[in-house]
Amino acid sequence: MNNKNENISDIELSLISAISGLDNKLEELDHNISLLSNQTQNSTDNLESDKELNKRISILEQKISKLDAKINKQPSTEISNQYLKTLPTKGRFSSKKKGYVLAESLRLKRIESIEKSLNTLLEKYGEAKISSENSDEVPMKINSQSNHSDVLSSDEFYLRSRGIFFGFLFSILLVLLLIVVSTGINIFI
């Protein structure tokens, strides 16, 4: 009887070690995914386009603060914000451009719609229009870098995670076999 209790505890220990192995594999997968997302965020191409976008945003913020001071002095006017046109349609979610690239294009569209509404306000109050000379260059840079980063990131992700994924599946198989052995169920009869 004492030997049987020791066998059960050995089986339980092996189950615990298999489960901890699964946990380690999941942590490795999570680490690889976080490294991949950090790598795409920190690439130099993204930083250059972010600098241009941040410059455009700072110009917009300055114009907005000037207009805010003028508008607060005069009676209110109605402006139709058309942000619904900047939201993606169902077909865009299924395209190859996902994640950061989609967010960047939506961000650009929102900036352009804000520029248009500011231009209408500036025309009303007699100010000069906001220069949008780089508005065509920024989307081109984003599109060219997105195609390059999508190809690299998917290949790197596949190469990094292939072994970990199959190791994870093998660990699950081991856990199931250990459960079958520990319960004493003979499934081959």
Steps between C-alpha positions, in 0.01 A plus 500: 500500500784734582661424161175588321490840676857565389409412139209741505719777634762427230229524233373822652852640502545410135168670419612809687831507314322458165260782584788725603668417168182613323506820701862563399412447132213748529733756659749453214224554243381811684857631518553447125175677417590798721848518346349498153259783581775702669727447201241632256427798724868591535596472135655814348241525223220526755691765694546718190133488408405561864719812506322637193159415643589653836614817323167521318314436824692775683419745218134402527504547877643851463237594244226353718612702801500822291156422361370410843590842629324668205192277511449550872472874435230457232166314490515126447494343153411147401764275348418152376772259603501211260701243692273221379675507164833427668381178660597181316239302312454127543712424197801681642517273804554196280775659292868424541565839656419451866613639831740790493461575129122526528534721808744728317271542199202577725712748691594672174137518387395654830779756480394590145135537602602725790711706258202540267268614778767739628542642151128574482518672838805697395323615185210622714726697731744625234812304590743329260440135415694220663770371272455135419799464270617172653157338504570295187854404596420353840247237380742390229775446754267312730375276219851419379625417847189298584553257213863455600429460873208259445715259302789510746290479812293203384810304393684580821196415707459168322865407541507592869175339601493181295711294741333647807154424364578137423667465839183635658286246313737220602476609865119493483519148357728395786260644758208310345700176497602549862136557596402179320778307675422646842128420480567149374261526205596262224383670181651241265256219580 
